[in-house]
Amino acid sequence: MIFEQLFDNKSSTYTYIISSGKGREALIIDPVIENTDKYINVLKNLDLKLVKVIDTHIHADHISGLNELSKKTKCSKIMGENSSSEVLDIIVKDNEKIKIENIELISMYTPGHTDCSYSFLMNDRIFTGDTLLINSTGRTDFQNGNSHDAYNSLFDKILKLPEKTLVYPAHDYNGKKYSTIGNEKNNNPRLQVKSAEEYAEIMNNLNLENPEMIDIAISANKKGLTLDKLNLNKL
Ligand SMILES: [Fe+2]
């Protein structure tokens, strides 16, 4: 299997390129628009044909490369059913299969960070978007976020997976690339709580600043803007 994890320095976003092998079909999760050429080069070097692109949720801190990649490669744009994106080709519900050749991802509706947040399980690993981060969890204070929903998504769904399951998030701000369910369950400070109320208490008192690009990014990601419609120098 080909599994490439790429990092965007500006937004600390992880993007994943997945394929069963050289010369085969590929899928990308959470691309950043500014890095489109980089992804296209990786695909070209491995002789991969991009067929599907997924965003785990509507991002507030960067503009997604979903539409730009689709424009360039004709790949299908995929998100979960609660997404407000206006440009999707395939909309998945909870517990649906997304396939490329012999690779299968299972969609898992994990609201809380936003009301459109999905995670995607692929064999021994899960792409958690911003629902579960390494040593942290996604904020719940905008985009219809809800700390009780987040608690349920974490404790009733994601943390029920086998402890050795690898965790690949959409962001990391400390240089960590992946974790495991067991490690997060035991060491993630946000997860050492006994109830949804206790979790909400933590999440409602984070007092975080809004991401710099929030207004531009959310609106661009809903409309599925491409590079020719954006003046990135002005952002
Ligand atoms: Fe997010």
Boltz pocket constraint, residues with backbone or C-beta under 6 A from the ligand:
constraints:
  - pocket:
      binder: B
      contacts: [[A, 57], [A, 58], [A, 59], [A, 60], [A, 113], [A, 130], [A, 138]]
      max_distance: 6.0
